[in-house]
Amino acid sequence: DIQMTQSPSSLSASVGDRVTITCRASQSISRYLNWYQQKPGKAPKLLIYAASSLQSGVPSRFSGSGSGTDFTLTISSLQPEDFATYYCQQSYSTPITFGQGTRLDIK
Amino acid sequence: QVQLQESGPGLVKPSQTLSLTCTVSGGSISSGSYYWSWIRQPAGKGLEWIGRIYTSGSTNYNPSLKSRVTISVDTSKNQFSLKLSSVTAADTAVYYCARYNSGWYEHWGQGTLVTVSS
C-alpha cells in the first residue's frame, strides 16, 4: 500500500493568513494526488485534483502543487469558512489511500 | 447533477453482516466510465477506502478488508451495495458511497453511521 503522510496534523491560523499543508507519498505517485476539505458531519468535498487542477466552483485562493512524492495545498488568504479538516488522497494504485488529515483551527 | 444516498441499518450486532445500499440519482449508474465506491470513517478518525465496483461489474477491494467485503451493483435499481461480514466494534463508522472518476471523488453521499453493538 502507498502511505500518505500529511503535515502538520493540526494547525492554528487567523483569517487572512496564508496556509500550506504538505502531503508526502511513500513512493512516487506522479501527479495522482487529490485534496479534499471536510467539515464536521459532512462528506468530504473535492478541492484539487491531479495535484494542481482546481475543481469547478472552488475559490481560487486554494491551489495545489507537486509531483512524485511531495505535494502541497495552499490557501492564499484564509476565510472563516475554510476552517475544516483537509485530506490528501492518492489514486496511483489500489488500495486508494488517504492522508491522516490536517485539522485547521481558528487561532 | 448526480446525487448519492446511502441507506441501511444503523445498528448491527457483532459477528453479523453489515449491509448498505447506495442509490444513485441524476444519472444512470451504468453510463460512463465510473467506479462506484465505499469509504468509511470512524468517529474522529480519517478516511478508509473499502473498495469499488466498475460499471462492468469488476471490483477492487482493500486487502485489509477483502476477505469480508462484497460490493455489487444493481443497474435495474440504479444502486450499488456493500456487504461486510463478521463485523466487530472496529467496523463502527460513518460509511460513505462515492463516485470515482478519472482518479478522484467528485460526488459523495451524505454518509450513514453504522454502529456495531449487541
Interface residues (C-beta under 8 A of the other chain):
Chain A: D1 Y32 N34 Y36 K42 A43 P44 K45 L46 Y49 A50 Q55 Y87 Q89 S91 T94 P95 I96 T97 F98 G99 Q100 G101
Chain B: S37 G46 L47 E48 W49 R52 N60 Y61 N62 P63 S64 Y96 A98 Y100 S102 G103 W104 Y105 E106 W108 G109 Q110 G111
